[in-house]
């Protein structure tokens, strides 16, 4: 969606796409990126995350010791992605567009200095379910975004078989709760009275509070709702 909006706003000739595969990337992610780039007419470069990720693991191994892999290694990959994008921005000139959306920003489902890096977050005030609606709108004039990108379960692809729903409530559950909390100002008691599950409410509003420090460091987002962060 961000690539489509960028191409529409400033022209495909001014947009650079970057595919950054790693050991956990599905083959479909790369082929979908290639199909999107062809449909939009944007330039696409492929820079593997793997060499830098392996080097970081090797450098940190003496300090990490025998501790098992966890979120640390996932975030390392996301930060390598951020490093690649910022290096290309510095060397080639274009500004990095963050692909973070409002659902992820609200609950902190993002990596500081990784996928949160950039100069502008075009969909930073758009909930994930709305992002999916945008894919359909953008495809009305002709197929741009591959169907597989829209229908496959969303994943950061930072560990084997990872899905967003491993860490978060399903977006059709999460987004209405976030909208009521953030834009209507309903607290936990009012959210439960509205009909939301009490345990889910407690979990989500806690994540929103804990993630404020991340949101203070994210790129500015285009404001499209009554209450943007």
C-alpha positions in Angstrom: 0.0 0.0 0.0 2.8 2.4 0.9 4.5 1.6 -2.4 1.3 2.3 -4.3 0.7 5.6 -2.5 4.2 6.7 -3.1 4.1 5.9 -6.9 0.8 7.7 -7.2 2.0 10.7 -5.2 5.4 11.4 -6.8 5.5 9.0 -9.8 7.0 5.5 -10.1 10.3 6.9 -11.4 10.9 8.4 -8.1 10.2 5.3 -6.0 12.8 2.7 -5.0 11.6 -0.6 -3.6 13.9 -2.8 -1.5 13.4 -6.5 -0.9 15.3 -7.8 2.1 15.1 -11.5 2.4 16.4 -13.5 5.3 16.5 -17.1 6.5 12.9 -16.8 7.6 11.5 -15.2 4.5 8.9 -17.1 2.5 9.6 -17.5 -1.3 6.2 -15.8 -1.9 7.4 -12.6 -0.2 10.1 -12.0 -2.8 7.9 -13.0 -5.8 5.1 -10.8 -4.5 7.5 -7.9 -4.2 8.8 -8.4 -7.7 5.2 -8.6 -9.0 4.3 -5.4 -7.2 7.3 -3.6 -8.6 6.5 -4.7 -12.1 2.9 -3.6 -11.8 3.8 -0.2 -10.4 6.8 0.3 -12.7 9.1 1.0 -9.8 12.8 0.0 -9.5 13.4 -2.9 -7.1 16.7 -3.8 -5.5 17.3 -6.9 -3.4 19.7 -6.8 -0.5 19.9 -9.9 1.7 19.6 -9.4 5.5 21.5 -12.7 6.1 25.2 -11.7 5.9 24.8 -8.8 8.4 22.5 -10.8 10.7 25.0 -13.7 10.8 27.8 -11.2 11.6 25.8 -9.7 14.4 25.1 -13.1 15.9 28.8 -14.0 15.7 29.9 -10.8 17.3 27.3 -11.1 20.1 27.8 -14.8 20.8 30.5 -14.4 23.5 28.1 -12.1 25.4 24.9 -14.0 24.7 26.5 -17.2 25.8 24.1 -20.2 25.9 20.9 -18.2 26.2 18.2 -19.4 23.8 17.1 -17.4 20.9 14.2 -15.1 21.5 12.8 -11.7 20.5 16.3 -10.4 20.5 17.2 -12.2 17.3 13.9 -11.2 15.7 14.6 -7.6 16.5 18.2 -7.9 15.2 16.8 -8.8 11.7 14.4 -5.9 11.8 17.2 -3.5 12.7 19.4 -4.9 9.9 16.5 -4.1 7.6 16.5 -0.6 9.0 20.2 -0.2 8.6 20.0 -1.3 4.9 17.2 1.2 4.2 19.0 4.1 5.9 22.3 3.3 4.1 20.5 3.4 0.7 18.8 6.6 1.7 22.1 8.2 2.7 23.9 7.0 -0.4 21.2 7.4 -3.1 19.1 10.2 -1.7 15.5 9.0 -1.3 13.7 9.3 2.0 12.7 6.1 3.7 8.9 5.6 4.1 7.9 3.7 7.2 5.3 1.0 6.5 4.1 1.0 10.2 0.3 1.3 10.6 -1.8 2.6 13.5 -2.6 -0.9 14.9 1.1 -1.8 15.2 2.0 1.7 16.5 -0.7 1.5 19.2 0.4 -1.8 20.7 4.1 -1.5 20.0 4.2 -4.3 17.5 7.3 -2.8 15.8 11.0 -2.6 16.3 12.7 0.6 17.3 15.5 1.5 14.9 14.2 -1.3 12.7 10.9 -1.2 10.8 10.1 2.1 12.6 12.9 4.0 10.9 12.3 6.5 8.2 11.2 10.1 7.5 7.4 9.7 7.0 4.8 7.0 7.8 2.1 7.4 5.2 -0.2 4.9 6.8 0.8 5.5 10.4 -2.7 6.7 11.2 -4.5 3.9 9.4 -5.6 0.7 11.2 -4.5 -2.6 9.8 -8.1 -3.6 8.8 -8.3 -0.3 6.9 -5.0 -1.0 5.2 -6.6 -4.2 3.8 -9.5 -2.2 2.6 -7.1 0.1 0.8 -5.5 -2.8 -1.0 -8.9 -3.5 -2.6 -9.5 0.1 -3.5 -6.0 0.4 -5.1 -6.6 -2.8 -7.1 -9.9 -1.5 -8.5 -8.3 0.2 -11.5 -6.2 -3.0 -12.2 -4.2 -5.6 -10.3 -1.3 -3.9 -8.6 -1.0 -5.6 -5.2 -0.7 -9.4 -5.6 -3.7 -11.3 -4.3 -1.3 -13.5 -2.2 -0.1 -10.4 -0.3 -3.7 -9.6 0.7 -4.9 -13.1 1.6 -1.9 -14.7 3.3 -1.7 -14.3 7.2 0.2 -11.2 8.0 3.7 -11.9 9.3 7.0 -10.1 10.2 8.8 -13.3 9.0 11.4 -13.0 11.7 11.1 -16.6 13.0 9.8 -19.9 11.5 6.0 -19.9 10.7 5.5 -16.6 12.5 2.1 -14.9 12.3 1.0 -11.5 13.8 -1.8 -13.4 15.6 0.8 -15.3 17.6 1.5 -12.0 19.5 -1.7 -10.0 19.0 -5.5 -10.5 18.9 -6.8 -10.9 15.4 -7.0 -7.4 13.7 -10.8 -7.6 13.3 -10.9 -7.9 17.1 -8.1 -5.5 17.9 -8.9 -2.6 15.6 -12.5 -1.9 16.9 -11.2 -2.0 20.5 -8.3 0.4 19.6 -10.7 2.8 17.9 -13.0 2.9 20.8 -10.2 3.4 23.3 -8.1 5.9 21.3 -10.6 7.9 19.4 -13.7 7.7 21.7 -11.6 7.8 24.8 -13.3 4.8 26.5 -11.4 3.4 29.5 -11.2 -0.3 30.5 -14.6 -0.3 32.3 -16.4 1.4 29.4 -14.8 -0.9 26.9 -16.0 -4.0 28.8 -19.4 -2.4 29.1 -19.4 -1.9 25.3 -19.0 -5.7 25.0 -15.3 -6.2 24.6 -13.7 -9.2 26.4 -12.3 -8.0 29.7 -9.0 -9.9 29.4 -8.4 -8.6 25.9 -9.2 -5.1 27.0 -6.7 -5.3 29.9 -4.0 -6.7 27.6 -4.5 -4.2 24.8 -4.8 -1.0 26.9 -1.7 -2.1 28.8 0.2 -2.5 25.5 -1.0 1.0 24.4 0.4 2.6 27.6 3.7 0.7 27.5 4.3 1.6 23.8 4.2 5.4 24.2 8.0 5.6 24.3 8.2 3.9 20.9 5.6 6.2 19.4 7.5 9.2 20.5 10.4 8.0 18.3 8.4 7.0 15.2 8.4 9.1 12.0 5.5 11.6 11.6 2.4 10.0 10.1 -0.1 11.5 7.7 -3.2 12.4 9.8 -6.4 10.8 8.5 -8.4 10.2 11.7 -9.8 12.6 14.2 -7.1 11.5 16.7 -3.7 10.6 15.4 -0.9 9.8 17.7 
